[in-house]
Amino acid sequence: MLFSLIIPVYNRPDEVDELLESLVKSSYKNDFEVVLVEDGSTIRCEEIVSKYTHNLSISYYFKPNSGPGDSRNYGMKKAKGDYFIIFDSDCIIPVQYLDEVDKALKLNYVDCFGGPDQALDSFSNIQKAINFAMTSFLTTGGIRGGSEKIDKFQPRSFNMGISRNAFEASKGFGNIHPGEDPDLSIRLWNLGFETKLFSNAYVYHKRRIDWDKFSIQVNKFGKARPILNSWYPKHNKLTFFFPTLFIFGFGLSVFLLLFTVDIFIKLYFIYFLIVFISAAYKNKSLTIGVLSVVAVWKQFFGYGTGFMKSYLKVIILKQRPQEAFPELFFKL
């Protein structure tokens, strides 16, 4: 089986340099190719790519900006492999990654898989805190961190594999972003394909975002979910409502303090104390423990308010998603 690694990039040559450098160190002994798609960047990475042409089988393509989903589709159409592995440009790939994927596919083949993400010691404290918020069992149930034990789940395209057969049958990613990952997973399920979590196939996800960008990102995640629920109602889950309920509950807890009812605010305090202790212990840093509390609050608040706004517009008022939230859709 020939692996084709599909990497869309937009104005991130430094990230591409780190990613390709990590691939050069891969312990995988079989051939694989890298397909890098420049999505209309004004700061191109052509010169960076040229540094690695002697060490990697790499193809470089430049196309007008149409979003990460369409760029991944473009790369998969150009690729030669039997199985496509998709990375975000801000990932660093462990040396054993392809060996782990190869082993997992031979043991229990699946047409689409996803892997978790971890943080390197060299990441900044904020990056480590955001990584904790995005991967901890205390926040997301642990799917991105590899602790989820179910076979059927929705892979995320920062670390995702899909067979050529599944890609051709599904036509790949849609034009919603974010949300293109679960959209593809559900369409694959409807076509009879399976998805699976490969816990050992992790990447180091170097999210290069500050607090404001993180808040915007999770807010968009929240907006996307009711749209997906409206498209695929049978895949709706109560857990999708939890961040919004968390925010409402916190506001109610503060309000009840006016009447000297403090039991609920104490529960929130205990929850964030557990977050602090867990993050501090995992990272061996009190600073990261504090920053993780900030990250988790921003995660719940951003996602919860985005979900609430989208639920009102798309589910209650029946607005067309493309008109209610044009910023979530790329024009192809």
PyMOL commands that set and color helices and strands:
alter all, ss='L'
color gray80, all
select helices_A, chain A and resi 13-24+46-50+68-78+97-107+125-135+164-170+180-190+211-231+233-235+238-259+263-283+286-316+321-324+326-328
alter helices_A, ss='H'
color red, helices_A
select strands_A, chain A and resi 3-9+32-39+57-63+83-87+91-92+112-114+117-118+159-163+195-197+203-205
alter strands_A, ss='S'
color yellow, strands_A
deselect
rebuild
show_as cartoon
